[in-house]
């Protein structure tokens, strides 16, 4: 199995080779187009120059020695043919001479110029005629491709070696730079899968990998917090279940005692009934939350008077708010809404119960309703102890409990999760505005008509 590091390295090397070959081909194409005419001109000028010098210098040995050095420095070679078929080579003596047929030599000697097709390296041969002292000659000028290509390939090989070496080195470094954080993230996700949530990558990169690393850090924090809430929830639910069970068990045993008065029997029975209802409410909340989060909870949308529903709930809970001598300020103008009546009833009941539970003795509860375009807003305010800013960010998370020091009032952290889920099912929003020591305000915004 090839690792990502190996794959990236091989891909980079392949891309590098393809780019290098494409670059060489492209450069060769444009160089060929650019210098083709210049090569014709250069060969013609060198041929004509040689003819003039050959006519002017009678010392053939001196001419051959000096002019050959010049041609060798220019990577050129000249082959001179007389009428007898003798050939003299000017330029480098190494390597093979250009094979020129007798017919071609005679054709040039008869006064016809010659220009060959380009060879594999893009070089050509040019033939020029001239007469001297009544004898016809043919001069063939061509590039000494052996000497030129030897130097060219030596430079090319050095350049390719340096390019490949540096390219491979950079590819290895870049691949390591890319893969290393991915390896760290892989190890981090393995730890998360094992339940080790104390994982932080602390990436400072600004690219997509850095964004992914920070997302993993955020996910680890969320999982850690969720795990802590889960443990607290298990502890809290265990306590919530154990407390009424202990009361039920204790008072059940008390009912079996002989000589128990009728008043005590009735009181003990009422305690057992109350604790049983408490257990029932807890189980119902747990089942309700599980059903709502499964996305399979039934949704029955009907048109009804929202203000009347809230008024009815306020009257039903009158004993609770009268017990704490709370003052209610109610502003509920008529409003008709399309929604699941039973689900929204749970929303108002949870919010109103909380406003009573966390309010001070003799405090105030304000309940208001207002329309804003195609939406309706319902607000429930209290003058209780308020909610800290840190708790406000998490208060709608399931199992989360704000102000756990108030254990006699703290809930099991399910009610507001149910509220948020039901509101979301209605394409609505719920927000909390609170200040410690001054109270809290929960505002629910809902569309007047459902789009499902």
C-alpha positions as a Markdown table, in Angstrom:
| # | Residue | x | y | z |
|---|---|---|---|---|
| 1 | Unk | 0.0 | 0.0 | 0.0 |
| 2 | Unk | 1.5 | 3.3 | -1.1 |
| 3 | Unk | 1.5 | 6.1 | 1.5 |
| 4 | Unk | 0.2 | 9.6 | 0.7 |
| 5 | Unk | 3.8 | 10.8 | 0.9 |
| 6 | Unk | 4.9 | 8.4 | -1.8 |
| 7 | Unk | 1.9 | 9.2 | -4.0 |
| 8 | Unk | 2.5 | 12.9 | -3.8 |
| 9 | Unk | 6.2 | 12.5 | -4.4 |
| 10 | Unk | 5.7 | 10.4 | -7.5 |
| 11 | Unk | 3.0 | 12.7 | -8.8 |
| 12 | Unk | 5.2 | 15.7 | -8.4 |
| 13 | Unk | 8.2 | 14.0 | -10.1 |
| 14 | Unk | 5.9 | 12.9 | -13.0 |
| 15 | Unk | 4.6 | 16.5 | -13.3 |
| 16 | Unk | 8.1 | 17.8 | -13.2 |
| 17 | Unk | 9.4 | 15.5 | -16.0 |
| 18 | Unk | 6.4 | 16.2 | -18.2 |
| 19 | Unk | 6.8 | 19.9 | -17.7 |
| 20 | Unk | 10.5 | 19.7 | -18.4 |
| 21 | Unk | 10.0 | 17.7 | -21.6 |
| 22 | Unk | 7.2 | 20.1 | -22.7 |
| 23 | Unk | 9.4 | 23.0 | -22.0 |
| 24 | Unk | 12.3 | 21.6 | -24.0 |
| 25 | Unk | 10.0 | 20.8 | -27.0 |
| 26 | Unk | 8.5 | 24.3 | -26.8 |
| 27 | Unk | 11.8 | 26.0 | -26.7 |
| 28 | Unk | 13.1 | 23.9 | -29.5 |
| 29 | Unk | 10.1 | 24.8 | -31.7 |
| 30 | Unk | 10.4 | 28.5 | -31.2 |
| 31 | Unk | 14.2 | 28.4 | -31.5 |
| 32 | Unk | 13.9 | 26.5 | -34.8 |
| 33 | Unk | 11.4 | 29.0 | -36.1 |
| 34 | Unk | 13.5 | 32.0 | -35.0 |
| 35 | Unk | 16.9 | 30.8 | -36.2 |
| 36 | Unk | 16.1 | 28.9 | -39.4 |
| 37 | Unk | 16.5 | 31.9 | -41.6 |
| 38 | Unk | 19.5 | 33.1 | -39.7 |
| 39 | Unk | 21.1 | 29.7 | -40.3 |
| 40 | Unk | 20.6 | 30.1 | -44.0 |
| 41 | Unk | 22.1 | 33.6 | -44.0 |
| 42 | Unk | 25.1 | 32.5 | -41.8 |
| 43 | Unk | 26.0 | 29.5 | -44.0 |
| 44 | Unk | 25.7 | 31.6 | -47.2 |
| 45 | Unk | 27.9 | 34.4 | -45.7 |
| 46 | Unk | 30.5 | 31.9 | -44.5 |
| 47 | Unk | 30.6 | 30.2 | -47.9 |
| 48 | Unk | 31.0 | 33.4 | -49.8 |
| 49 | Unk | 33.7 | 34.6 | -47.3 |
| 50 | Unk | 35.6 | 31.4 | -47.8 |
| 51 | Unk | 35.5 | 31.7 | -51.6 |
| 52 | Unk | 36.9 | 35.2 | -51.5 |
| 53 | Unk | 39.7 | 34.2 | -49.0 |
| 54 | Unk | 40.5 | 31.1 | -51.0 |
| 55 | Unk | 41.0 | 33.2 | -54.2 |
| 56 | Unk | 43.1 | 35.7 | -52.3 |
| 57 | Unk | 45.5 | 33.4 | -50.3 |
| 58 | Unk | 47.8 | 31.3 | -52.5 |
| 59 | Unk | 49.4 | 29.4 | -49.6 |
| 60 | Unk | 46.9 | 26.6 | -49.2 |
| 61 | Unk | 48.6 | 25.1 | -46.1 |
| 62 | Unk | 48.5 | 28.4 | -44.3 |
| 63 | Unk | 44.9 | 28.9 | -45.4 |
| 64 | Unk | 43.9 | 25.4 | -44.2 |
| 65 | Unk | 45.6 | 25.8 | -40.8 |
| 66 | Unk | 44.3 | 29.3 | -40.0 |
| 67 | Unk | 40.9 | 29.0 | -41.5 |
| 68 | Unk | 40.2 | 25.6 | -40.0 |
| 69 | Unk | 40.8 | 27.1 | -36.5 |
| 70 | Unk | 38.3 | 29.8 | -37.3 |
| 71 | Unk | 35.7 | 27.4 | -38.6 |
| 72 | Unk | 36.2 | 25.0 | -35.6 |
| 73 | Unk | 35.5 | 27.9 | -33.2 |
| 74 | Unk | 32.3 | 28.5 | -35.1 |
| 75 | Unk | 31.3 | 24.8 | -35.2 |
| 76 | Unk | 31.4 | 24.9 | -39.0 |
| 77 | Unk | 33.0 | 22.7 | -41.6 |
| 78 | Unk | 33.7 | 23.3 | -45.3 |
| 79 | Unk | 34.3 | 20.7 | -47.9 |
| 80 | Unk | 35.9 | 21.9 | -51.2 |
| 81 | Unk | 35.6 | 19.8 | -54.4 |
| 82 | Unk | 37.6 | 20.4 | -57.6 |
| 83 | Unk | 36.8 | 19.1 | -61.1 |
| 84 | Unk | 39.0 | 16.0 | -60.5 |
| 85 | Unk | 36.8 | 15.0 | -57.5 |
| 86 | Unk | 39.5 | 15.8 | -54.9 |
| 87 | Unk | 38.1 | 17.1 | -51.6 |
| 88 | Unk | 39.7 | 19.3 | -49.0 |
| 89 | Unk | 38.1 | 19.6 | -45.5 |
| 90 | Unk | 38.4 | 22.9 | -43.6 |
| 91 | Unk | 37.5 | 22.8 | -39.9 |
| 92 | Unk | 37.7 | 20.0 | -37.4 |
| 93 | Unk | 39.3 | 16.9 | -38.8 |
| 94 | Unk | 37.6 | 14.7 | -36.2 |
| 95 | Unk | 34.5 | 12.9 | -37.0 |
| 96 | Unk | 33.0 | 11.8 | -40.3 |
| 97 | Unk | 32.8 | 14.1 | -43.3 |
| 98 | Unk | 29.4 | 14.9 | -44.8 |
| 99 | Unk | 28.6 | 12.3 | -47.5 |
| 100 | Unk | 28.0 | 14.3 | -50.7 |
| 101 | Unk | 27.2 | 12.4 | -53.9 |
| 102 | Unk | 29.2 | 13.0 | -57.1 |
| 103 | Unk | 26.0 | 14.1 | -58.9 |
| 104 | Unk | 25.4 | 16.7 | -56.4 |
| 105 | Unk | 29.0 | 17.9 | -56.6 |
| 106 | Unk | 28.8 | 18.2 | -60.4 |
| 107 | Unk | 25.5 | 20.0 | -60.2 |
| 108 | Unk | 26.9 | 22.7 | -57.9 |
| 109 | Unk | 30.1 | 22.9 | -60.0 |
| 110 | Unk | 27.9 | 23.6 | -63.0 |
| 111 | Unk | 26.6 | 26.7 | -61.2 |
| 112 | Unk | 23.6 | 25.6 | -59.2 |
| 113 | Unk | 23.3 | 26.5 | -55.5 |
| 114 | Unk | 22.2 | 23.8 | -53.1 |
| 115 | Unk | 20.4 | 23.8 | -49.8 |
| 116 | Unk | 19.6 | 20.5 | -48.1 |
| 117 | Unk | 16.7 | 19.7 | -45.8 |
| 118 | Unk | 17.3 | 20.0 | -42.0 |
| 119 | Unk | 18.7 | 16.9 | -40.3 |
| 120 | Unk | 17.5 | 15.5 | -37.0 |
| 121 | Unk | 19.2 | 18.4 | -35.1 |
| 122 | Unk | 17.8 | 21.1 | -37.3 |
| 123 | Unk | 21.0 | 21.7 | -39.3 |
| 124 | Unk | 21.4 | 22.0 | -43.1 |
| 125 | Unk | 24.1 | 21.9 | -45.7 |
| 126 | Unk | 24.6 | 24.7 | -48.3 |
| 127 | Unk | 26.5 | 24.3 | -51.6 |
| 128 | Unk | 28.0 | 27.2 | -53.5 |
| 129 | Unk | 29.8 | 27.2 | -56.9 |
| 130 | Unk | 32.8 | 29.3 | -58.0 |
| 131 | Unk | 35.4 | 29.4 | -60.7 |
| 132 | Unk | 39.1 | 30.1 | -60.3 |
| 133 | Unk | 41.8 | 30.0 | -63.0 |
| 134 | Unk | 39.4 | 28.3 | -65.4 |
| 135 | Unk | 38.5 | 25.5 | -63.0 |
| 136 | Unk | 35.1 | 24.9 | -61.5 |
| 137 | Unk | 34.8 | 24.3 | -57.7 |
| 138 | Unk | 32.0 | 23.3 | -55.4 |
| 139 | Unk | 32.0 | 24.5 | -51.8 |
| 140 | Unk | 29.7 | 22.8 | -49.2 |
| 141 | Unk | 29.3 | 24.6 | -45.9 |
| 142 | Unk | 27.6 | 22.8 | -42.9 |
| 143 | Unk | 27.5 | 22.9 | -39.2 |
| 144 | Unk | 29.8 | 20.5 | -37.4 |
| 145 | Unk | 27.0 | 18.8 | -35.5 |
| 146 | Unk | 29.4 | 16.4 | -33.8 |
| 147 | Unk | 31.3 | 19.1 | -32.0 |
| 148 | Unk | 28.3 | 21.3 | -31.4 |
| 149 | Unk | 26.1 | 18.5 | -30.2 |
| 150 | Unk | 28.8 | 17.2 | -27.9 |
| 151 | Unk | 29.1 | 20.5 | -26.2 |
| 152 | Unk | 25.3 | 21.0 | -26.3 |
| 153 | Unk | 24.6 | 17.6 | -24.7 |
| 154 | Unk | 27.3 | 18.1 | -22.1 |
| 155 | Unk | 25.7 | 21.4 | -21.1 |
| 156 | Unk | 22.2 | 19.9 | -21.4 |
| 157 | Unk | 23.1 | 16.9 | -19.2 |
| 158 | Unk | 24.6 | 19.1 | -16.5 |
| 159 | Unk | 21.5 | 21.3 | -16.6 |
| 160 | Unk | 19.2 | 18.4 | -16.5 |
| 161 | Unk | 21.1 | 16.8 | -13.6 |
| 162 | Unk | 21.0 | 20.0 | -11.6 |
| 163 | Unk | 17.3 | 20.5 | -12.4 |
| 164 | Unk | 16.3 | 17.0 | -11.6 |
| 165 | Unk | 18.4 | 16.9 | -8.4 |
| 166 | Unk | 17.1 | 20.2 | -7.1 |
| 167 | Unk | 13.6 | 19.4 | -8.3 |
| 168 | Unk | 13.6 | 16.0 | -6.5 |
| 169 | Unk | 15.0 | 17.6 | -3.4 |
| 170 | Unk | 12.3 | 20.3 | -3.4 |
| 171 | Unk | 9.6 | 17.8 | -4.1 |
| 172 | Unk | 10.7 | 15.7 | -1.1 |
| 173 | Unk | 10.7 | 18.8 | 1.1 |
| 174 | Unk | 7.3 | 20.1 | -0.1 |
| 175 | Unk | 5.7 | 16.6 | 0.1 |
| 176 | Unk | 6.9 | 16.2 | 3.6 |
| 177 | Unk | 5.6 | 19.7 | 4.4 |
| 178 | Unk | 2.2 | 18.7 | 3.0 |
| 179 | Unk | 2.0 | 15.2 | 4.5 |
| 180 | Unk | 3.4 | 15.9 | 8.0 |
| 181 | Unk | 0.3 | 17.8 | 9.2 |
| 182 | Unk | -1.9 | 15.2 | 7.7 |
| 183 | Unk | -0.1 | 12.5 | 9.6 |
| 184 | Unk | -0.6 | 14.5 | 12.8 |
| 185 | Unk | -4.3 | 14.9 | 12.0 |
| 186 | Unk | -4.6 | 11.2 | 11.3 |
| 187 | Unk | -3.0 | 10.4 | 14.7 |
| 188 | Unk | -5.3 | 13.0 | 16.3 |
| 189 | Unk | -8.4 | 11.4 | 14.8 |
| 190 | Unk | -7.3 | 8.0 | 16.0 |
| 191 | Unk | -7.0 | 9.3 | 19.5 |
| 192 | Unk | -10.5 | 10.9 | 19.2 |
| 193 | Unk | -11.9 | 7.5 | 18.0 |
| 194 | Unk | -10.4 | 5.9 | 21.2 |
| 195 | Unk | -12.2 | 8.5 | 23.3 |
| 196 | Unk | -9.1 | 10.6 | 24.1 |
| 197 | Unk | -10.5 | 14.1 | 23.6 |
| 198 | Unk | -7.5 | 16.1 | 25.0 |
| 199 | Unk | -6.1 | 16.5 | 21.4 |
| 200 | Unk | -5.0 | 19.9 | 20.1 |
| 201 | Unk | -2.9 | 20.4 | 16.9 |
| 202 | Unk | -2.3 | 24.2 | 17.4 |
| 203 | Unk | -1.8 | 24.8 | 13.7 |
| 204 | Unk | -0.8 | 28.3 | 12.6 |
| 205 | Unk | -1.1 | 27.6 | 8.9 |
| 206 | Unk | -3.5 | 29.9 | 6.9 |
| 207 | Unk | -4.3 | 27.4 | 4.1 |
| 208 | Unk | -7.0 | 24.6 | 3.9 |
| 209 | Unk | -4.8 | 22.2 | 6.0 |
| 210 | Unk | -4.7 | 24.8 | 8.7 |
| 211 | Unk | -8.4 | 25.2 | 8.5 |
| 212 | Unk | -8.9 | 21.5 | 8.8 |
| 213 | Unk | -6.5 | 21.3 | 11.8 |
| 214 | Unk | -8.4 | 24.0 | 13.6 |
| 215 | Unk | -11.7 | 22.2 | 12.8 |
| 216 | Unk | -10.3 | 19.1 | 14.4 |
| 217 | Unk | -9.2 | 21.2 | 17.5 |
| 218 | Unk | -12.7 | 22.6 | 17.7 |
| 219 | Unk | -14.3 | 19.2 | 17.3 |
| 220 | Unk | -12.1 | 17.8 | 20.0 |
| 221 | Unk | -13.2 | 20.6 | 22.4 |
| 222 | Unk | -16.8 | 20.0 | 21.5 |
| 223 | Unk | -16.5 | 16.2 | 22.0 |
| 224 | Unk | -14.7 | 16.8 | 25.3 |
| 225 | Unk | -17.4 | 19.1 | 26.5 |
| 226 | Unk | -20.1 | 16.7 | 25.3 |
| 227 | Unk | -18.4 | 13.8 | 27.1 |
| 228 | Unk | -18.3 | 15.8 | 30.3 |
| 229 | Unk | -21.9 | 16.7 | 29.9 |
| 230 | Unk | -22.8 | 13.1 | 29.2 |
| 231 | Unk | -21.1 | 12.0 | 32.4 |
| 232 | Unk | -22.7 | 14.7 | 34.3 |
| 233 | Unk | -26.1 | 13.8 | 32.7 |
| 234 | Unk | -25.7 | 10.2 | 33.7 |
| 235 | Unk | -24.8 | 11.2 | 37.2 |
| 236 | Unk | -27.7 | 13.7 | 37.3 |
| 237 | Unk | -30.3 | 11.3 | 35.8 |
| 238 | Unk | -29.1 | 8.6 | 38.2 |
| 239 | Unk | -29.6 | 11.0 | 41.0 |
| 240 | Unk | -32.9 | 12.1 | 39.7 |
| 241 | Unk | -34.1 | 8.5 | 39.5 |
| 242 | Unk | -32.6 | 7.4 | 42.7 |
| 243 | Unk | -34.0 | 10.2 | 44.8 |
| 244 | Unk | -37.7 | 9.5 | 44.1 |
| 245 | Unk | -37.1 | 5.7 | 44.2 |
| 246 | Unk | -35.6 | 6.1 | 47.6 |
| 247 | Unk | -38.6 | 8.1 | 48.8 |
| 248 | Unk | -41.0 | 5.7 | 47.2 |
| 249 | Unk | -39.2 | 2.7 | 48.9 |
| 250 | Unk | -39.0 | 4.4 | 52.3 |
| 251 | Unk | -42.7 | 5.5 | 52.4 |
| 252 | Unk | -43.8 | 2.2 | 51.0 |
| 253 | Unk | -42.2 | 0.5 | 54.0 |
| 254 | Unk | -43.7 | 3.1 | 56.3 |
| 255 | Unk | -47.2 | 2.2 | 55.0 |
| 256 | Unk | -46.6 | -1.3 | 56.2 |
| 257 | Unk | -46.1 | -0.3 | 59.8 |
| 258 | Unk | -48.8 | -1.2 | 62.2 |
| 259 | Unk | -50.6 | 1.6 | 64.1 |
| 260 | Unk | -50.1 | 4.1 | 61.3 |
| 261 | Unk | -52.7 | 6.9 | 61.5 |
| 262 | Unk | -55.0 | 7.7 | 58.6 |
| 263 | Unk | -53.5 | 11.2 | 58.2 |
| 264 | Unk | -50.0 | 9.8 | 57.9 |
| 265 | Unk | -51.2 | 7.1 | 55.6 |
| 266 | Unk | -52.7 | 9.7 | 53.3 |
| 267 | Unk | -49.6 | 11.9 | 53.5 |
| 268 | Unk | -47.3 | 9.0 | 52.7 |
| 269 | Unk | -49.5 | 8.0 | 49.8 |
| 270 | Unk | -49.4 | 11.5 | 48.4 |
| 271 | Unk | -45.6 | 11.6 | 48.6 |
| 272 | Unk | -45.4 | 8.3 | 46.7 |
| 273 | Unk | -47.8 | 9.7 | 44.1 |
| 274 | Unk | -45.7 | 12.9 | 43.7 |
| 275 | Unk | -42.4 | 11.0 | 43.4 |
| 276 | Unk | -44.0 | 8.6 | 40.8 |
| 277 | Unk | -45.1 | 11.6 | 38.8 |
| 278 | Unk | -41.6 | 13.1 | 39.0 |
| 279 | Unk | -40.2 | 9.9 | 37.6 |
| 280 | Unk | -42.8 | 9.8 | 34.9 |
| 281 | Unk | -42.0 | 13.4 | 33.8 |
| 282 | Unk | -38.3 | 12.6 | 33.7 |
| 283 | Unk | -38.9 | 9.5 | 31.5 |
| 284 | Unk | -41.3 | 11.4 | 29.3 |
| 285 | Unk | -38.7 | 14.2 | 28.7 |
| 286 | Unk | -36.0 | 11.7 | 27.8 |
| 287 | Unk | -38.3 | 9.9 | 25.4 |
| 288 | Unk | -39.5 | 13.2 | 23.9 |
| 289 | Unk | -36.0 | 14.4 | 23.3 |
| 290 | Unk | -35.0 | 11.1 | 21.7 |
| 291 | Unk | -38.0 | 11.2 | 19.4 |
| 292 | Unk | -37.5 | 14.8 | 18.4 |
| 293 | Unk | -33.9 | 14.3 | 17.6 |
| 294 | Unk | -34.7 | 11.2 | 15.4 |
| 295 | Unk | -36.4 | 13.4 | 12.8 |
| 296 | Unk | -39.3 | 10.9 | 12.8 |
| 297 | Unk | -41.5 | 12.7 | 15.3 |
| 298 | Unk | -45.0 | 13.2 | 14.0 |
| 299 | Unk | -45.8 | 16.8 | 13.0 |
| 300 | Unk | -49.4 | 17.8 | 12.7 |
| 301 | Unk | -49.8 | 21.4 | 11.5 |
| 302 | Unk | -53.1 | 23.1 | 12.3 |
| 303 | Unk | -54.3 | 26.7 | 12.3 |
| 304 | Unk | -55.2 | 27.9 | 15.8 |
| 305 | Unk | -55.2 | 31.0 | 18.1 |
| 306 | Unk | -51.7 | 31.2 | 19.6 |
| 307 | Unk | -52.7 | 33.9 | 22.2 |
| 308 | Unk | -55.5 | 31.7 | 23.5 |
| 309 | Unk | -53.1 | 28.7 | 23.9 |
| 310 | Unk | -50.7 | 30.8 | 26.0 |
| 311 | Unk | -53.5 | 32.3 | 28.1 |
| 312 | Unk | -54.8 | 28.8 | 28.9 |
| 313 | Unk | -51.4 | 27.6 | 30.0 |
| 314 | Unk | -51.0 | 30.7 | 32.3 |
| 315 | Unk | -54.3 | 29.9 | 33.9 |
| 316 | Unk | -53.4 | 26.2 | 34.3 |
| 317 | Unk | -50.1 | 27.1 | 36.1 |
| 318 | Unk | -51.8 | 29.7 | 38.3 |
| 319 | Unk | -51.2 | 27.7 | 41.5 |
| 320 | Unk | -47.4 | 27.7 | 40.8 |
| 321 | Unk | -47.0 | 31.4 | 40.3 |
| 322 | Unk | -49.4 | 32.3 | 43.0 |
| 323 | Unk | -47.4 | 30.2 | 45.4 |
| 324 | Unk | -44.3 | 32.4 | 44.9 |
| 325 | Unk | -46.5 | 35.6 | 44.9 |
| 326 | Unk | -45.4 | 36.4 | 41.3 |
| 327 | Unk | -46.9 | 39.4 | 39.4 |
| 328 | Unk | -47.7 | 38.6 | 35.8 |
| 329 | Unk | -47.7 | 41.3 | 33.1 |
| 330 | Unk | -49.5 | 39.9 | 30.0 |
| 331 | Unk | -49.7 | 41.5 | 26.5 |
| 332 | Unk | -51.2 | 38.9 | 24.2 |
| 333 | Unk | -52.9 | 40.4 | 21.1 |
| 334 | Unk | -54.9 | 38.0 | 18.9 |
| 335 | Unk | -52.6 | 36.0 | 16.6 |
| 336 | Unk | -53.4 | 32.9 | 14.5 |
| 337 | Unk | -50.6 | 30.5 | 13.6 |
| 338 | Unk | -50.1 | 27.3 | 11.6 |
| 339 | Unk | -48.2 | 24.9 | 13.8 |
| 340 | Unk | -48.2 | 21.7 | 15.7 |
| 341 | Unk | -50.3 | 22.7 | 18.6 |
| 342 | Unk | -49.2 | 20.0 | 21.0 |
| 343 | Unk | -45.5 | 20.6 | 20.3 |
| 344 | Unk | -45.6 | 24.3 | 20.8 |
| 345 | Unk | -47.5 | 23.7 | 24.1 |
| 346 | Unk | -44.4 | 22.0 | 25.4 |
| 347 | Unk | -42.3 | 25.0 | 24.4 |
| 348 | Unk | -44.5 | 27.5 | 26.3 |
| 349 | Unk | -44.8 | 25.1 | 29.3 |
| 350 | Unk | -41.0 | 24.6 | 29.6 |
| 351 | Unk | -40.3 | 28.3 | 29.3 |
| 352 | Unk | -43.0 | 29.4 | 31.7 |
| 353 | Unk | -42.0 | 26.7 | 34.3 |
| 354 | Unk | -38.4 | 27.9 | 34.1 |
| 355 | Unk | -39.5 | 31.6 | 34.6 |
| 356 | Unk | -41.4 | 30.5 | 37.7 |
| 357 | Unk | -38.7 | 28.2 | 39.1 |
| 358 | Unk | -35.8 | 30.6 | 38.7 |
| 359 | Unk | -37.7 | 33.8 | 39.7 |
| 360 | Unk | -37.4 | 35.4 | 43.1 |
| 361 | Unk | -40.3 | 35.3 | 45.6 |
| 362 | Unk | -42.6 | 38.2 | 44.7 |
| 363 | Unk | -40.9 | 38.8 | 41.4 |
| 364 | Unk | -42.4 | 39.6 | 38.0 |
| 365 | Unk | -43.0 | 37.6 | 34.8 |
| 366 | Unk | -43.8 | 39.4 | 31.6 |
| 367 | Unk | -45.3 | 37.5 | 28.7 |
| 368 | Unk | -45.8 | 39.3 | 25.4 |
| 369 | Unk | -46.6 | 38.5 | 21.8 |
| 370 | Unk | -46.0 | 40.7 | 18.7 |
| 371 | Unk | -46.2 | 40.2 | 14.9 |
| 372 | Unk | -43.3 | 41.2 | 12.7 |
| 373 | Unk | -44.3 | 40.8 | 9.0 |
| 374 | Unk | -44.9 | 37.1 | 8.3 |
| 375 | Unk | -43.6 | 36.0 | 11.7 |
| 376 | Unk | -44.7 | 36.2 | 15.3 |
| 377 | Unk | -42.5 | 36.6 | 18.4 |
| 378 | Unk | -43.3 | 35.4 | 21.8 |
| 379 | Unk | -41.3 | 36.7 | 24.8 |
| 380 | Unk | -41.2 | 35.3 | 28.4 |
| 381 | Unk | -39.3 | 37.5 | 30.8 |
| 382 | Unk | -38.5 | 37.0 | 34.5 |
| 383 | Unk | -36.8 | 39.0 | 37.2 |
| 384 | Unk | -34.8 | 36.0 | 38.5 |
| 385 | Unk | -31.1 | 35.5 | 39.1 |
| 386 | Unk | -30.2 | 35.6 | 35.4 |
| 387 | Unk | -27.8 | 33.5 | 33.3 |
| 388 | Unk | -24.1 | 34.0 | 32.9 |
| 389 | Unk | -22.7 | 34.8 | 29.4 |
| 390 | Unk | -20.7 | 31.6 | 29.3 |
| 391 | Unk | -23.8 | 29.6 | 30.2 |
| 392 | Unk | -25.9 | 31.4 | 27.5 |
| 393 | Unk | -23.7 | 30.0 | 24.8 |
| 394 | Unk | -24.5 | 26.4 | 25.8 |
| 395 | Unk | -27.8 | 26.6 | 27.5 |
| 396 | Unk | -29.7 | 25.0 | 24.6 |
| 397 | Unk | -27.3 | 22.0 | 24.4 |
| 398 | Unk | -28.8 | 18.8 | 25.7 |
| 399 | Unk | -27.6 | 17.7 | 29.2 |
| 400 | Unk | -26.2 | 21.2 | 29.8 |
| 401 | Unk | -27.1 | 22.7 | 33.2 |
| 402 | Unk | -26.4 | 26.3 | 34.1 |
| 403 | Unk | -25.5 | 27.3 | 37.6 |
| 404 | Unk | -25.1 | 23.8 | 39.0 |
| 405 | Unk | -24.4 | 25.2 | 42.4 |
| 406 | Unk | -28.2 | 25.6 | 42.8 |
| 407 | Unk | -28.9 | 21.9 | 42.9 |
| 408 | Unk | -32.2 | 22.3 | 44.6 |
| 409 | Unk | -33.4 | 24.2 | 41.5 |
| 410 | Unk | -31.3 | 22.8 | 38.7 |
| 411 | Unk | -33.0 | 20.7 | 36.0 |
| 412 | Unk | -31.6 | 17.8 | 34.2 |
| 413 | Unk | -30.7 | 19.9 | 31.2 |
| 414 | Unk | -33.3 | 18.5 | 28.8 |
| 415 | Unk | -36.2 | 21.1 | 28.8 |
| 416 | Unk | -34.4 | 23.8 | 26.8 |
| 417 | Unk | -33.0 | 21.2 | 24.3 |
| 418 | Unk | -36.6 | 20.1 | 23.7 |
| 419 | Unk | -37.6 | 23.8 | 23.2 |
| 420 | Unk | -35.0 | 24.5 | 20.7 |
| 421 | Unk | -35.7 | 21.3 | 18.7 |
| 422 | Unk | -39.4 | 21.9 | 18.5 |
| 423 | Unk | -38.8 | 25.5 | 17.5 |
| 424 | Unk | -36.4 | 24.4 | 14.8 |
| 425 | Unk | -39.0 | 21.9 | 13.5 |
| 426 | Unk | -41.3 | 24.9 | 12.9 |
| 427 | Unk | -38.5 | 26.8 | 11.0 |
| 428 | Unk | -38.2 | 29.2 | 13.9 |
| 429 | Unk | -35.6 | 30.5 | 16.3 |
| 430 | Unk | -35.2 | 30.9 | 20.0 |
| 431 | Unk | -32.9 | 33.3 | 21.7 |
| 432 | Unk | -32.0 | 34.2 | 25.3 |
| 433 | Unk | -31.1 | 37.6 | 26.6 |
| 434 | Unk | -30.0 | 37.6 | 30.2 |
| 435 | Unk | -28.0 | 39.6 | 32.8 |
| 436 | Unk | -26.9 | 38.1 | 36.1 |
| 437 | Unk | -28.9 | 39.5 | 39.0 |
| 438 | Unk | -31.5 | 41.1 | 36.7 |
| 439 | Unk | -33.3 | 38.2 | 35.1 |
| 440 | Unk | -33.7 | 36.5 | 31.7 |
| 441 | Unk | -35.8 | 36.9 | 28.6 |
| 442 | Unk | -36.5 | 34.0 | 26.1 |
| 443 | Unk | -37.8 | 35.1 | 22.7 |
| 444 | Unk | -39.3 | 32.6 | 20.3 |
| 445 | Unk | -39.7 | 33.7 | 16.6 |
| 446 | Unk | -42.0 | 31.6 | 14.4 |
| 447 | Unk | -43.4 | 31.8 | 10.9 |
| 448 | Unk | -47.2 | 32.4 | 10.8 |
| 449 | Unk | -47.5 | 29.6 | 8.1 |
| 450 | Unk | -45.5 | 26.5 | 7.7 |
| 451 | Unk | -43.6 | 25.7 | 4.5 |
| 452 | Unk | -43.2 | 21.9 | 4.5 |
